[in-house]
Amino acid sequence: MKTKVVLITGGSSGIGKAIGLHLKNLGYKVYGTTRDKSKYPSFKDFPLLEMNVRNVNTIKECITSLLKMENRIDVLINNAGVGITGPMEETPHEEVINAFATNFNGPLSVMNTVLPVMREQKEGLIINITSIAGYMGLPYRGIYSASKGALEIVTESYRMETKQFGIKLTTLAPGDFATNIASGRYHTPVFENSPYKSAYKSTLEAIDADVDSGGDPAVVGRKIAKIIETKNPKPHYKVGSFIQKFSLTLKNILPGRWFEKLLESHSAH
């Protein structure tokens, strides 16, 4: 059995790096991508290739160079993403477009570049990293939720369309994990005269505390390995704390207004 070649977008840190390390330890041939390799001169965990998911030319160049080295791509993990927070009314529209460019349009461009390769191979697996937040409209995180939710939905479409070619697609939605996502997140400033000032400020503080106390991202790596080893992956997977996963069950069984109250009371703490 030939060693599987895995490409992870956003593989230089956080969840992407944790996934890459775990798969490398299991014997997979792992490549990660980053927008700027020069920022990681001492990165030795696995090879890093340059790719900006918002630039189709860099995506094509990256895939071409990987194929020259390995001649195939067995698994694509779309992990590159950005965080964004802010009241819906006050989030600058250009930042909404930026978030979707990275979290939604980006993965689509990478998939569309890799799919012809996998079709020629007559097999391949694509795992899109989404978020548990993508299953619900969270206060002050609506754009992030929407971008990840959109990726969940289109994965279902891709999955059904490409099944005939031997290609499998699935999503993995993580909850809160201890990563450096907060450092790269765009957050709308807390404006002094904003009607949302106190509620948004306390939500921001809670988000930062959650990131610092999040779970070990290696858990995501272990889940990804299980998905790769699964003959027929399900459309969607979740990984996170019990309460984060249970919130999805509650959304399905509780009346809408009850669930909304739960979210409001949680975000107020």
Residue frames relative to the residue before (quaternion, step in Angstrom):
aa qw qx qy qz dx dy dz
M 1.0000 0.0000 0.0000 0.0000 0.00 0.00 0.00
K 0.3918 -0.7388 0.4997 0.2257 3.57 -0.70 1.12
T 0.5481 -0.6129 0.4575 0.3386 3.57 -1.07 0.77
K 0.4094 -0.7261 0.4964 0.2423 3.58 -0.82 0.98
V 0.3100 -0.7308 0.5847 0.1672 3.54 -1.06 0.91
V 0.0942 -0.8121 0.5758 -0.0107 3.56 -0.71 1.18
L 0.1144 -0.7730 0.6213 0.0588 3.58 -0.95 0.93
I 0.0854 -0.8009 0.5926 0.0026 3.57 -0.76 1.12
T 0.2643 -0.7485 0.5803 0.1823 3.61 -0.62 1.04
G 0.7953 0.1871 -0.1818 0.5472 3.56 -1.01 0.82
G 0.3079 0.8148 -0.4425 0.2132 3.55 0.99 0.86
S 0.5392 0.6808 -0.3804 0.3179 3.59 1.26 -0.08
S 0.8104 0.0726 -0.0274 0.5808 3.61 1.18 -0.33
G 0.8040 0.3561 -0.2099 0.4275 3.53 -1.37 -0.03
I 0.8406 -0.1302 0.1209 0.5116 3.54 -1.09 -0.83
G 0.6341 0.5514 -0.3352 0.4260 3.62 0.96 -0.82
K 0.6666 0.4886 -0.2915 0.4816 3.55 0.97 -0.90
A 0.6430 0.5282 -0.3206 0.4525 3.60 0.98 -0.86
I 0.6293 0.5181 -0.3255 0.4791 3.59 1.03 -0.81
G 0.6727 0.5253 -0.2901 0.4329 3.56 0.86 -1.02
L 0.6589 0.5140 -0.3055 0.4564 3.58 0.93 -0.92
H 0.6686 0.5034 -0.3065 0.4535 3.57 0.91 -0.93
L 0.6843 0.4818 -0.2923 0.4628 3.59 0.88 -0.92
K 0.6176 0.5371 -0.3446 0.4597 3.58 1.06 -0.74
N 0.6569 0.5160 -0.3047 0.4577 3.58 0.98 -0.86
L 0.6709 0.4774 -0.2909 0.4872 3.58 1.19 -0.52
G 0.6296 -0.5844 0.3206 0.3989 3.58 1.29 0.00
Y 0.4628 0.6614 -0.4648 0.3638 3.59 1.24 0.19
K 0.4206 -0.6562 0.5563 0.2882 3.58 -1.25 0.49
V 0.0684 -0.8608 0.5036 -0.0269 3.56 -0.08 1.33
Y 0.0219 -0.7463 0.6650 0.0183 3.53 -1.13 0.83
G 0.1703 -0.7720 0.6037 0.1026 3.56 -1.02 0.82
T 0.2617 -0.7455 0.5764 0.2087 3.57 -1.23 0.27
T 0.0164 -0.7585 0.6513 0.0144 3.51 -1.31 0.51
R 0.5756 -0.6059 0.4103 0.3651 3.59 -1.10 0.55
D 0.8146 0.0769 0.0068 0.5749 3.57 1.03 -0.81
K 0.3177 -0.7911 0.4974 0.1607 3.56 -0.25 1.31
S 0.6064 0.5988 -0.3547 0.3846 3.59 1.07 -0.70
K 0.6008 0.5636 -0.3582 0.4395 3.60 1.24 -0.34
Y 0.7526 0.3286 -0.1810 0.5411 3.58 1.26 -0.30
P 0.0176 0.8576 -0.5139 0.0150 3.61 0.73 1.04
S 0.7498 0.3898 -0.2211 0.4868 3.59 1.08 -0.64
F 0.4127 0.7170 -0.4692 0.3090 3.60 1.27 0.22
K 0.0357 0.8360 -0.5425 0.0745 3.59 -0.48 1.19
D 0.4240 0.7555 -0.4356 0.2444 3.60 1.29 -0.05
F 0.7349 -0.1798 0.1304 0.6407 3.56 1.10 -0.81
P 0.6563 -0.5334 0.3349 0.4154 3.62 -1.14 0.43
L 0.2090 -0.7557 0.6097 0.1160 3.56 -1.07 0.85
L 0.1404 -0.7659 0.6233 0.0723 3.56 -0.98 0.91
E 0.4600 -0.6815 0.4862 0.2959 3.58 -1.08 0.63
M 0.2098 0.7449 -0.6152 0.1503 3.53 -0.99 0.95
N 0.1181 -0.7336 0.6633 0.0894 3.53 -1.07 0.81
V 0.3848 -0.7673 0.4575 0.2321 3.59 -0.38 1.20
R 0.6436 0.5112 -0.3245 0.4681 3.58 1.27 -0.25
N 0.7044 0.3936 -0.2462 0.5369 3.58 1.30 0.01
V 0.3622 -0.7826 0.4652 0.1999 3.57 -0.24 1.31
N 0.6146 0.5576 -0.3574 0.4285 3.61 1.03 -0.70
T 0.6702 0.4798 -0.3095 0.4741 3.60 0.94 -0.82
I 0.5984 0.5500 -0.3600 0.4581 3.60 1.11 -0.64
K 0.6765 0.4939 -0.2911 0.4622 3.58 0.87 -0.98
E 0.6465 0.5215 -0.3170 0.4578 3.59 0.97 -0.88
C 0.6536 0.5237 -0.3039 0.4540 3.57 0.98 -0.92
I 0.6796 0.4821 -0.2930 0.4689 3.59 0.85 -0.97
T 0.6325 0.5367 -0.3269 0.4529 3.60 1.00 -0.84
S 0.6942 0.4681 -0.2925 0.4619 3.60 0.85 -0.92
L 0.6247 0.5292 -0.3404 0.4624 3.60 1.08 -0.67
L 0.6601 0.5060 -0.3041 0.4645 3.58 0.99 -0.84
K 0.6013 0.5495 -0.3587 0.4558 3.60 1.10 -0.64
M 0.7007 0.4635 -0.2634 0.4742 3.57 1.04 -0.80
E 0.8398 0.2421 -0.0672 0.4813 3.58 0.81 -1.04
N 0.3424 -0.7839 0.4565 0.2447 3.57 1.27 -0.40
R 0.7952 0.1274 -0.1037 0.5837 3.59 1.26 0.14
I 0.1434 -0.7299 0.6537 0.1390 3.57 -1.34 0.25
D 0.2051 -0.8173 0.5303 0.0931 3.57 -0.48 1.18
V 0.8062 0.0870 -0.0059 0.5852 3.57 0.99 -0.88
L 0.0993 -0.7516 0.6496 0.0577 3.56 -0.96 0.95
I 0.0801 -0.7742 0.6268 0.0366 3.57 -0.87 1.00
N 0.2004 -0.7852 0.5799 0.0836 3.56 -0.42 1.27
N 0.0744 0.8403 -0.5250 0.1132 3.55 -0.06 1.33
A 0.5340 0.6464 -0.4165 0.3515 3.63 1.12 -0.57
G 0.2297 0.7732 -0.5635 0.1782 3.56 -0.87 0.95
V 0.2550 -0.7510 0.5863 0.1652 3.55 -1.30 0.29
G 0.3969 -0.6882 0.5515 0.2544 3.54 -1.22 0.56
I 0.0011 0.7795 -0.6263 -0.0105 3.56 -1.20 0.46
T 0.0217 -0.7912 0.6111 -0.0036 3.56 -0.97 0.87
G 0.3888 0.7144 -0.5377 0.2223 3.54 -1.29 0.34
P 0.5767 -0.5348 0.4602 0.4119 3.58 -1.20 0.38
M 0.5799 -0.6048 0.4074 0.3631 3.61 -0.92 0.83
E 0.6765 0.5190 -0.2917 0.4335 3.58 0.92 -0.93
E 0.7821 0.3753 -0.1703 0.4675 3.58 1.02 -0.78
T 0.5075 0.6372 -0.4384 0.3799 3.62 1.22 -0.06
P 0.4485 -0.7045 0.4699 0.2857 3.63 -0.64 1.08
H 0.5504 -0.6560 0.4027 0.3234 3.56 -0.89 0.97
E 0.6320 0.5376 -0.3531 0.4322 3.60 1.00 -0.71
E 0.6354 0.5127 -0.3332 0.4716 3.61 1.16 -0.55
V 0.5751 0.5507 -0.3669 0.4809 3.57 1.18 -0.56
I 0.6627 0.4995 -0.2952 0.4735 3.58 0.92 -0.95
N 0.6364 0.5367 -0.3226 0.4505 3.61 0.99 -0.86
A 0.6651 0.5104 -0.3084 0.4494 3.58 0.89 -0.95
F 0.6840 0.4679 -0.2901 0.4787 3.58 0.92 -0.88
A 0.5906 0.5770 -0.3668 0.4287 3.60 1.10 -0.67
T 0.7323 0.4030 -0.2313 0.4978 3.60 1.00 -0.81
N 0.7706 0.4150 -0.2058 0.4377 3.58 0.77 -1.06
F 0.7844 0.2893 -0.1480 0.5283 3.60 1.13 -0.53
N 0.7257 0.4159 -0.2529 0.4863 3.60 0.59 -1.13
G 0.6186 0.5820 -0.3363 0.4068 3.59 1.02 -0.84
P 0.6941 0.4585 -0.2872 0.4748 3.61 0.71 -1.00
L 0.6151 0.5425 -0.3540 0.4495 3.61 1.05 -0.70
S 0.6605 0.5073 -0.3072 0.4605 3.60 0.93 -0.90
V 0.6551 0.4989 -0.3184 0.4697 3.59 0.98 -0.83
M 0.6465 0.5189 -0.3210 0.4579 3.60 0.93 -0.88
N 0.6862 0.5009 -0.2905 0.4402 3.57 0.88 -0.97
T 0.6425 0.5009 -0.3172 0.4854 3.58 1.22 -0.47
V 0.7128 0.4561 -0.2458 0.4728 3.57 1.06 -0.79
L 0.5747 0.6420 -0.3801 0.3364 3.62 1.03 -0.69
P 0.6506 0.4995 -0.3553 0.4484 3.69 0.84 -0.74
V 0.6080 0.5486 -0.3425 0.4606 3.59 1.13 -0.70
M 0.6976 0.4666 -0.2705 0.4717 3.57 0.84 -1.00
R 0.6153 0.5473 -0.3491 0.4472 3.58 1.08 -0.71
E 0.6458 0.5105 -0.3093 0.4761 3.56 1.02 -0.83
Q 0.6645 0.4956 -0.2917 0.4773 3.59 1.07 -0.76
K 0.3160 -0.7590 0.4795 0.3069 3.55 1.33 -0.58
E 0.7692 0.1868 -0.1769 0.5849 3.56 1.20 0.52
G 0.2669 0.7404 -0.5921 0.1733 3.53 -1.32 0.41
L 0.2023 -0.7626 0.6041 0.1116 3.53 -1.26 0.47
I 0.0773 -0.7718 0.6301 0.0355 3.57 -0.96 0.93
I 0.0761 -0.7788 0.6225 0.0139 3.56 -0.85 1.07
N 0.1597 -0.7880 0.5903 0.0711 3.58 -0.64 1.13
I 0.2886 -0.7505 0.5719 0.1624 3.56 -0.72 1.11
T 0.0735 -0.8028 0.5917 0.0043 3.57 -0.56 1.17
S 0.4145 -0.6784 0.5153 0.3201 3.60 -0.73 -1.01
I 0.5565 -0.5680 0.4761 0.3755 3.55 -1.17 0.56
A 0.5797 0.5842 -0.3610 0.4385 3.60 1.20 -0.58
G 0.6049 0.5907 -0.3487 0.4045 3.60 1.21 -0.47
Y 0.6422 0.5254 -0.3188 0.4580 3.58 1.29 -0.15
M 0.7910 0.1907 -0.1042 0.5719 3.60 1.25 -0.07
G 0.4476 -0.6697 0.5184 0.2872 3.57 -1.14 0.61
L 0.1285 -0.8215 0.5534 0.0494 3.58 -0.22 1.26
P 0.5302 -0.6255 0.4486 0.3554 3.61 -0.97 0.72
Y 0.8507 0.1098 -0.1428 0.4939 3.56 -1.00 1.02
R 0.7075 0.3431 -0.2781 0.5517 3.58 1.27 0.31
G 0.2368 0.8433 -0.4598 0.1465 3.55 1.28 0.42
I 0.6722 0.4961 -0.3130 0.4518 3.59 0.93 -0.85
Y 0.6282 0.5191 -0.3310 0.4758 3.58 1.01 -0.82
S 0.6508 0.5196 -0.3090 0.4594 3.58 0.89 -0.97
A 0.6810 0.5051 -0.2895 0.4442 3.57 0.91 -0.98
S 0.6654 0.5048 -0.3170 0.4493 3.61 0.93 -0.85
K 0.6851 0.4615 -0.2837 0.4871 3.59 1.00 -0.80
G 0.6209 0.5382 -0.3325 0.4629 3.59 1.09 -0.71
A 0.6308 0.5329 -0.3249 0.4611 3.57 1.06 -0.80
L 0.6512 0.5083 -0.3157 0.4668 3.59 1.02 -0.78
E 0.5841 0.5641 -0.3602 0.4593 3.60 1.11 -0.69
I 0.7086 0.4860 -0.2647 0.4378 3.57 0.82 -1.06
V 0.7028 0.4544 -0.3069 0.4533 3.62 0.78 -0.91
T 0.5555 0.5930 -0.4026 0.4215 3.60 1.15 -0.50
E 0.6086 0.5485 -0.3480 0.4556 3.59 1.06 -0.74
S 0.6664 0.5016 -0.3016 0.4619 3.59 0.97 -0.88
Y 0.6424 0.5174 -0.3125 0.4711 3.58 0.89 -0.97
R 0.6400 0.5683 -0.3169 0.4087 3.54 0.93 -1.02
M 0.7127 0.4479 -0.2595 0.4734 3.58 0.85 -0.99
E 0.6668 0.5223 -0.3005 0.4385 3.59 1.04 -0.81
T 0.7764 0.3817 -0.1860 0.4658 3.60 0.98 -0.84
K 0.4007 0.7340 -0.4637 0.2927 3.60 1.28 -0.09
Q 0.6285 0.5721 -0.3232 0.4161 3.58 1.06 -0.84
F 0.7050 0.4517 -0.2600 0.4810 3.63 1.19 -0.44
G 0.5706 -0.6084 0.3744 0.4051 3.59 1.28 0.12
I 0.5318 0.6197 -0.4022 0.4140 3.57 1.30 0.30
K 0.1858 -0.7874 0.5822 0.0806 3.57 -0.97 0.92
L 0.0672 -0.7899 0.6087 0.0312 3.56 -1.07 0.78
T 0.0775 0.7764 -0.6235 0.0494 3.52 -1.17 0.66
T 0.2999 -0.7208 0.5783 0.2368 3.58 -1.28 0.13
L 0.1475 -0.7366 0.6485 0.1230 3.52 -1.28 0.50
A 0.1404 -0.8091 0.5695 0.0359 3.55 -0.62 1.18
P 0.1660 -0.7958 0.5742 0.0971 3.62 -0.38 1.17
G 0.4147 -0.6340 0.5790 0.3014 3.52 -1.34 0.36
D 0.7630 -0.3123 0.2476 0.5089 3.59 -1.00 -0.79
F 0.0298 0.7801 -0.6233 0.0449 3.55 -0.85 1.05
A 0.5488 -0.6278 0.4441 0.3279 3.57 -1.13 0.68
T 0.2476 0.7459 -0.5748 0.2278 3.58 -0.19 1.32
N 0.5672 -0.5964 0.4393 0.3599 3.55 -1.30 -0.03
I 0.2406 0.8072 -0.5144 0.1611 3.63 1.16 0.48
A 0.6016 0.5872 -0.3672 0.3981 3.61 1.06 -0.73
S 0.6478 0.5409 -0.3314 0.4219 3.59 1.02 -0.75
G 0.7449 0.3796 -0.2195 0.5029 3.59 1.11 -0.62
R 0.4933 0.6916 -0.4106 0.3312 3.57 1.28 0.04
Y 0.3188 -0.6850 0.6053 0.2504 3.56 -1.11 0.64
H 0.0655 0.7893 -0.6101 -0.0218 3.56 -0.83 0.80
T 0.5164 -0.6345 0.4923 0.2973 3.48 -0.96 1.03
P 0.5059 -0.6555 0.4490 0.3360 3.63 -0.84 0.86
V 0.4373 -0.6327 0.5578 0.3118 3.56 -1.26 0.48
F 0.2079 -0.8161 0.5296 0.1014 3.57 -0.17 1.28
E 0.5672 -0.6398 0.4121 0.3148 3.55 -0.96 0.96
N 0.7716 0.3521 -0.1864 0.4960 3.58 0.93 -0.89
S 0.4194 0.7315 -0.4551 0.2861 3.60 1.28 0.24
P 0.4659 -0.6649 0.5020 0.2980 3.59 -1.01 0.77
Y 0.6724 0.4886 -0.2846 0.4776 3.59 1.28 -0.37
K 0.3261 0.8265 -0.4405 0.1287 3.56 1.35 -0.22
S 0.7628 0.3918 -0.2516 0.4487 3.63 0.49 -1.10
A 0.6651 0.5029 -0.3166 0.4522 3.62 0.92 -0.83
Y 0.6720 0.4902 -0.3002 0.4669 3.59 0.95 -0.88
K 0.6369 0.5407 -0.3287 0.4403 3.58 0.97 -0.87
S 0.6894 0.4668 -0.2947 0.4691 3.60 0.87 -0.88
T 0.6105 0.5372 -0.3497 0.4652 3.61 1.12 -0.62
L 0.6334 0.5338 -0.3258 0.4557 3.59 0.97 -0.86
E 0.6545 0.5124 -0.3065 0.4639 3.57 0.95 -0.91
A 0.6580 0.5127 -0.3018 0.4616 3.58 0.99 -0.86
I 0.6333 0.5309 -0.3289 0.4571 3.60 1.02 -0.83
D 0.6675 0.5019 -0.3046 0.4580 3.59 0.89 -0.94
A 0.6422 0.5123 -0.3219 0.4706 3.59 1.01 -0.79
D 0.6474 0.5298 -0.3151 0.4482 3.59 1.00 -0.84
V 0.6388 0.5292 -0.3284 0.4516 3.59 1.00 -0.86
D 0.6805 0.4975 -0.2907 0.4527 3.58 0.93 -0.92
S 0.7617 0.3524 -0.1951 0.5076 3.57 1.04 -0.73
G 0.3587 0.7676 -0.4664 0.2543 3.58 1.27 0.31
G 0.6629 -0.5274 0.3706 0.3809 3.53 -1.32 0.24
D 0.6358 -0.5183 0.4136 0.3951 3.55 -1.34 0.15
P 0.4253 -0.7357 0.4580 0.2611 3.64 -0.61 1.08
A 0.4896 0.6544 -0.4358 0.3769 3.62 1.24 -0.24
V 0.5481 0.6090 -0.3854 0.4245 3.59 1.21 -0.53
V 0.6344 0.5232 -0.3229 0.4686 3.58 1.06 -0.81
G 0.6213 0.5522 -0.3277 0.4492 3.58 1.04 -0.81
R 0.6654 0.5022 -0.2999 0.4638 3.56 0.96 -0.88
K 0.6437 0.5182 -0.3170 0.4654 3.57 1.03 -0.79
I 0.6284 0.5357 -0.3279 0.4590 3.59 1.00 -0.85
A 0.6425 0.5294 -0.3239 0.4493 3.60 0.95 -0.90
K 0.6438 0.5175 -0.3201 0.4640 3.59 0.99 -0.82
I 0.6445 0.5188 -0.3244 0.4585 3.58 0.98 -0.85
I 0.6453 0.5241 -0.3221 0.4529 3.60 0.94 -0.90
E 0.7180 0.4486 -0.2456 0.4721 3.57 1.03 -0.82
T 0.5535 0.6028 -0.3898 0.4224 3.60 1.30 -0.08
K 0.4871 -0.6992 0.4394 0.2841 3.57 -0.78 1.04
N 0.8010 0.0549 -0.0086 0.5961 3.58 0.91 -0.93
P 0.2152 -0.8184 0.5175 0.1266 3.60 0.09 1.26
K 0.5184 -0.6124 0.5028 0.3217 3.55 -1.21 0.65
P 0.6491 -0.5171 0.3636 0.4231 3.63 -1.20 0.25
H 0.8261 0.0714 0.0132 0.5588 3.60 0.97 -0.85
Y 0.0710 -0.7617 0.6423 0.0462 3.54 -1.21 0.72
K 0.1743 -0.7602 0.6144 0.1196 3.55 -1.26 0.49
V 0.0054 -0.7759 0.6304 0.0223 3.56 -1.18 0.58
G 0.4061 0.6807 -0.5203 0.3178 3.56 -0.83 1.03
S 0.7313 -0.3844 0.2988 0.4777 3.54 -1.28 -0.24
F 0.6781 -0.4810 0.3567 0.4261 3.56 -1.26 0.38
I 0.6921 0.4961 -0.2976 0.4317 3.60 0.81 -1.00
Q 0.6313 0.5277 -0.3403 0.4551 3.60 1.05 -0.72
K 0.6889 0.4567 -0.2826 0.4867 3.59 0.91 -0.88
F 0.6374 0.5404 -0.3235 0.4439 3.57 1.06 -0.79
S 0.5677 0.6047 -0.3850 0.4049 3.60 1.14 -0.60
L 0.6311 0.5320 -0.3341 0.4550 3.59 1.11 -0.65
T 0.6154 0.5242 -0.3326 0.4857 3.56 1.11 -0.72
L 0.6490 0.5237 -0.3162 0.4523 3.57 0.94 -0.92
K 0.6340 0.5375 -0.3434 0.4372 3.59 0.96 -0.81
N 0.6842 0.4968 -0.2810 0.4539 3.56 1.05 -0.78
I 0.7804 0.3691 -0.1924 0.4666 3.60 1.01 -0.71
L 0.6694 0.4994 -0.3172 0.4494 3.62 1.10 -0.56
P 0.5616 -0.5401 0.4832 0.3994 3.57 -1.21 0.42
G 0.6575 -0.5746 0.3280 0.3605 3.59 -1.04 0.84
R 0.6932 0.4815 -0.2953 0.4477 3.59 0.87 -0.91
W 0.6098 0.5443 -0.3523 0.4559 3.60 1.09 -0.64
F 0.6702 0.4967 -0.3030 0.4607 3.55 0.89 -0.95
E 0.6174 0.5540 -0.3292 0.4511 3.56 1.04 -0.81
K 0.6481 0.5175 -0.3112 0.4641 3.58 0.99 -0.87
L 0.6186 0.5457 -0.3309 0.4583 3.57 1.05 -0.80
L 0.6690 0.4954 -0.2959 0.4684 3.58 0.88 -0.96
E 0.6560 0.5193 -0.3140 0.4489 3.58 0.94 -0.91
S 0.6809 0.4764 -0.3010 0.4677 3.58 0.89 -0.88
H 0.6387 0.5198 -0.3373 0.4562 3.62 1.04 -0.71
S 0.7080 0.4646 -0.2793 0.4526 3.60 0.86 -0.93
A 0.6018 0.5706 -0.3583 0.4289 3.59 1.22 -0.34
H 0.6385 0.5391 -0.3322 0.4374 3.61 1.22 -0.41
